[in-house]
Amino acid sequence: MVDGPAVDGPALDVARFSDRGARIAAVAIALVWHIAVGLPAVLGAWSELAAPTVVAAGWLTAALVGGYAAHRLLHGALPPALPLATLLLAVDAAVFTAAGERQLFAAANWAWTGLAWFLVVVLWGRPIRWMILLLVGHALIALATLVGDGATAPADLTRFTMYVYGTSSLPVAVFTGAAVIATLARDRAGTAAATLAVRAERDAAERAWADRRSRLALVGGAAEQVLAELADGRADPADPFVQRRCVLAATRLRRLIAEADDVPDPLLHELRAAADLAERNGLPIELIAVGTPPPLPVEVRRRLADPLAAALADATGWARLTVVAGPDEVAVSLVAPDVTGPQAVVPQADRPEVNGPGTAGPSAEPAGDDEQVEHLHERDGEIRWTQTRWRRP
């Protein structure tokens, strides 16, 4: 009963689960009723039936049809409705004729109560009008048998009406109810899935908005102070230290702008942006990448790239930027000539770590709940080496 219009994933799964439970119930009722009620009645009234062999053969044929239809239903397929329903109506006519006048309304005429349940199984997943049409055919066969046997008295016709209503109402209710329940389950699951999708889109939009605000604050903070000092005359554009601060601010701006780009390798893209700016400022720089970095959170990429961007702002003469990446580790290092004199004087707040000649200073900075990025900076008077390293926890 879920073989109608196609629906998506979770909604379809819910509808199938609900429909499978109803299929099991319908199959169980049809077969249990046929075996536990119909068979004992036929055997008990064997000698009173007009043609007991025909009644028994009809019972066996209906059992085979029901078993085949049940096998198809329980394995997720629908039985061929038209040929099976036609065969059941032929069995119905044969059993009514073979039962005889004395057993016409008795339990031995199992077609009265059992056939409707087999029609439920055979017609599963089809429109309800099919079920109504075949039950009308079943009722006409019973009425024709009554007329043929001469049982046309008001009492017989009233009994006939009660039998038709009593043996058809419950199968029709089960058939209709199963379809309605499966449809409602599918619709509710579809509504819930759509609600969750809208909520997920809203959360993603809120996170993107918060990320844009955070990036805007970082971009503004990177240049605001030095621009304000230049505008107020508190900073001299000819001062090497002020020039270094401008280069560092520009490098951070370029990296933060690149951070928002949708590229296959964000870390390398951000490092290339910083390297391009340094190269435009006249610094010969070589960028070497070995391996492919795994997907990294924005905060981890910032921790990896920011110290290198600060070191690039200090670099003179030449620089070599190297990225070595694997599935569980990323190391970024910068080698450049050591800087002495005014250009080497860098405010502590602008750089994660500054060490004197001949010293090494490793540090580990948290970049998330389970992420850490190590920072190492060394200089020996000739070469300055800066490295950041991330390892998967």
Secondary structure, DSSP 8 states (H G I E B T S, - for coil): ---SS---HHHHHHHHHHHHHHHHHHHHHHHHHIIIIIHHHHHHTGGGSSSHHHHHHHHHHHHHHHHHHHHHHHTT----HHHHHHHHHHHHHHHHHHH-STTTTSTT-THHHHHHHHHHHHTTTS-HHHHHHHHHHHHHHHHHHHHHHT--SHHHHHHHHHHHHHHHHHHHHHHHHHHHHHHHHHHHHHHHHHHHHHHHHHHHHHHHHHHHHHHHHHHHHHHHHHHHHHHHT-S-TT-HHHHHHHHHHHHHHHHHHHHTS--S-HHHHHHHHHHHHHHHTT--EEEEEES------HHHHHHHHHHHHHHHHH--S-EEEEEEE-SSEEEEEEEEE---SGGG---GGGSS----TTEEEEEEEE-SSS-EEEEEEEE-SSEEEEEEEEE--
